[in-house]
Amino acid sequence: CRDLYLAVVLPHIVPKDGESIIVCKSWNPGELQIDLYSSTDEKLGNLYTGNIDKDKTFLITWDGKDPKKKAKYVGDYKIRWTINGGYREFPVVIN
């Protein structure tokens, strides 16, 4: 992805009873989509969809749960940021 110059989950191990911060920055504005994927590239759910500005730090907190079902995931997954036709991924472990 040419647009994203920062895409990270801190900490990358989502605590059992806590949250992680999903962070990104883009060279260009656009519609951002943040999704949870399995380690086998199956899309499991959307965590955020909306516009982001150029060069502004964007972040959301996430507790490892499916936003619609509120079920807690456990195991190895990937967070995928998609913007302006490109994407970037980052591995996460959910406890």
N, C-alpha and C positions, 0 to 999 in steps of 0.2 A: 504494500500500500504506500503510494507516494505521499499521500496527505498526512498520515499520522507519523509524528516524530517522537511520540511518547505513548506507550500503551502498557500498563502494568497493573497487577493486582497485589496489594500490600495488606497483610502478609499473603503470600501465595498459598499458604495452608490456612484455610478458613477454620477458625476455632470452633469447637463443638458448641459452645454457648456464647459466641461472640460474632463479630462482623469483620469483613475485610473491606478495603476501599478499592474501587475500580476507578482507575485514573487514565486520562488521555489528554493529548494536545495535538492540534492539527495545524498544518501550514495554511490550510484554506478552510473557509466556512463550508457547512453542508449539513445534510441530514445524517445523523449518526444512529446506528443501530448496534446495540450490545446484546449478544446472545450467548446462551450456554450451550455447549456442544459436548457430546460424549467423547471419549478417547478414540472412538471409531467413526468420528465425523457425523454423527446423527444429531440434528438440531433438537434440543430438548425444551427450549423456551426462550422467550424474549425478556430481557431485564430492563431495557430502555430503548425508546425510539423518540427522537426529537432533534432539533437543530442545535449545532454548536458554532461558536464564533472562532475566528482565526486567532491563534496564539494565546488563547485563554485556557487555563487549566480547567478541565471538566472532571468532576468526580461524583460517584454515587457510593453509598454503602450497601453492602449485601451480606446477608446472613447464611447463605448457602441453601436457601429454600426456593422452591418453585413459586413464583409470584402469584400464580392463579390458584394452585392447589394447596399451597402452604406446606407441602410435604418437604422434608429435609432430604437433600441428596447426600450420599456418602460415597467417597471414592475419588478416582482420578477423572478430571474433566478439562475442558478448555473454555476460555472466554474468548469470543470473537467480536472485534470492533469492525464494523463495515461503514465506509464513507466514500462517496464519490466514485463508486465502482470498484474500489479496492478494499482489502481487509487485512487485518493483523490478528494473530492469535497468541495467547499466553496460557500455559498450563496452570491448573489449580488443583489442589487436593482439598476435599471437603471432609472434615471429621464429624 
